[in-house]
């Protein structure tokens, strides 16, 4: 693609090389029960934390209620920007 940055091409190459793993992870995540109401995210959170543990990536859980946790991870990047999901 004309004018594509090196970083963007690296990202696209990484996505393509791990395509099957990414599709599997996201398919399983979307299928994880997290009904709202009542807002129980236990199964979805477990899916994410299992992945982060396996990849040895740091995270913490913020849980306003025991069955409604949020996963918070901090990762260093090349530029000092923050992205929140």
N, C-alpha and C positions, 0 to 999 in steps of 0.2 A: 504494500500500500504506500502510495506516495505521501511523503511528509509525516509518516508515523514515527514517533519518538522511539528511541532505543528501549526505554523503560516499558512503554506500552507493548512493544514487540516481545520483550522478555516475559511480560505478564501473559500475553496470548499464547506464547510457546509453553509456559508452565501449565496453563489451563489445558491446552491440548495434550500435553504429556501425561497429565493426571486426570484426564477427562472421565474415565470410567469410575475412578475412585470418588471424584467430586459428585458425579451423578448419583452414585450409590449413597454417599453420605447425605446429600440433600434430599433424595427420595425418601430415605429412612426418617430424616428429620421431619419432613412434611407429613409423613404417615404417623409420626409419634402423637399419641393422644395428648391434647392440651385444651380440653373443652372450656368454653367460656360462655355462660357461666358453668361452673363455679370458678374457673380460672386456674385450675390445677395444672401446673407446668412441670410436674415432677418427671414424667417420662421424657419429655422433650429436653429438659435440662440434663438429665442423665445421659442422653445421647450425645449432647455437646461436651459434657465434662469427660465422658469416656474417650472421646476423640482427643481432647486437649491433654488428658493424662497420657494417652498413648504417644502423642507427639511431644510430650514433656514441655508443654506450653503453660506458662503461669496464668492463673485466673483466681478470682474470688467470687463467692456467691453473696448476693445481697437479697435477703429474703424478708420482705415486709410481713409475710405470713409463711408458715412452714411449707406449704404446698404451692407457693407462688414465687419461687426464686428467680433471680436474674443472674446471668453469667456476665462477669465483667473481666475483661482481659486487657492488659497493656502490653503493647509490642513496640519496640523501637523501630523507627524507619529512617529513611534517608533525609527526610525533611521534617521540620518541627510542626506538623499539622496534626490535629485531632480529628478522628472520625468516630462517631457514636452510632451504634445500631441498637 
